[in-house]
Amino acid sequence: MWFDDWSDIVRVLIVGTAAYVGLVALLRISGKRTLAKLNAFDLVVTVAFGSTLATILLSSDVSYAEGVTALILLAVLQFVAAMISSRLRLGRAVITARPTLLLHEGVILGERLREQRISADEIRQAVRASGAGSLADIAAVVLETDGSLSVISADRLGDGSALGGLSV
């Protein structure tokens, strides 16, 4: 339980170093989008990278070549999904969630909160975190595709073009 064999330790050191270097190289080659947190799919890929790296490090049943192949597969699938979602409207609808307007012109949209399982207290917290003290001063609160809340104050709304595509 505490110690089995020096060869296991050496394997973790050698394979772990190689896997880490391979993952860093793969991430540099595949671009910034691979680890972006733009939507839930991106989060799943990021977690899968970590899980795969841990498996390569700790499981002697998985060879280095198998592990690197799995990492490459994840990067390729992420690339394909990003291409589809950025170029095809239907692909984007399937792969990513749409942003949801939760507060409009100071009024909390209760039905939208229930649909998204967000509480009014969470809206108020996001408004406070933005530095505002009154919901009346807020033009919009949007639940973004990555799960974050964007708060747009009335004095910063401008022409409202950032809210394009969101239904009131």
C-alpha positions, -999 to +999 in steps of 0.1 A: +000+000+000+028+025+009+054+013-015+055-015-041+085-012-063+111+013-075+103+005-111+068+018-106+082+051-093+107+053-122+078+046-147+057+074-132+087+098-134+096+089-170+062+085-185+048+114-165+075+137-178+070+125-214+032+128-211+034+163-197+057+175-224+035+158-250+004+175-236+020+209-235+032+205-271-003+193-282-020+223-265+004+247-282-001+231-316-039+229-312-043+266-303-060+286-275-095+273-282-086+239-270-086+251-234-110+279-237-140+280-214-166+292-239-192+265-232-199+233-213-183+212-241-150+231-236-151+223-199-157+186-206-127+185-229-105+203-203-115+178-176-109+149-200-074+161-207-067+161-170-082+127-165-063+112-194-030+127-182-037+112-147-044+078-162-012+079-183+007+088-151-008+063-127-020+033-147+006+008-159-022-008-179-021+022-203+010+026-224+025+060-232+015+056-269-021+048-260-022+078-237-008+102-262-032+088-288-061+096-265-048+131-259-045+137-296-080+123-302-094+147-276-077+176-293-089+166-328-125+161-315-123+196-299-110+211-331-138+195-352-165+205-327-152+241-327-151+242-365-187+229-367-200+252-340-183+283-355-194+276-391-227+259-390-258+274-372-272+239-366-238+227-353-237+256-328-272+249-316-264+212-310-229+217-294-234+249-274-261+265-253-275+299-262-271+328-238-302+336-218-314+370-207-323+368-170-329+405-162-341+432-186-343+469-177-341+463-140-368+436-140-359+400-131-374+376-156-388+349-132-397+323-158-362+324-173-347+320-138-368+289-132-359+274-166-321+280-159-323+270-122-309+304-112-322+322-081-330+359-078-304+361-051-277+349-076-288+377-099-285+403-071-251+389-062-239+393-098-252+429-098-235+437-065-202+422-078-205+445-108-205+474-085-241+484-088-264+489-059-298+489-077-314+466-102-330+497-117-295+507-129-290+475-148-300+471-184-294+433-186-280+403-168-272+374-192-264+338-184-236+331-208-229+298-226-200+291-201-224+295-171-211+330-161-234+359-155-227+391-175-241+423-160-246+453-183-254+486-166-279+510-181-253+537-186-230+512-204-257+497-227-249+519-257-269+508-287-276+474-271-260+455-300-242+431-276-277+418-267-285+409-303-302+376-306-315+375-270-352+375-267-369+397-241 
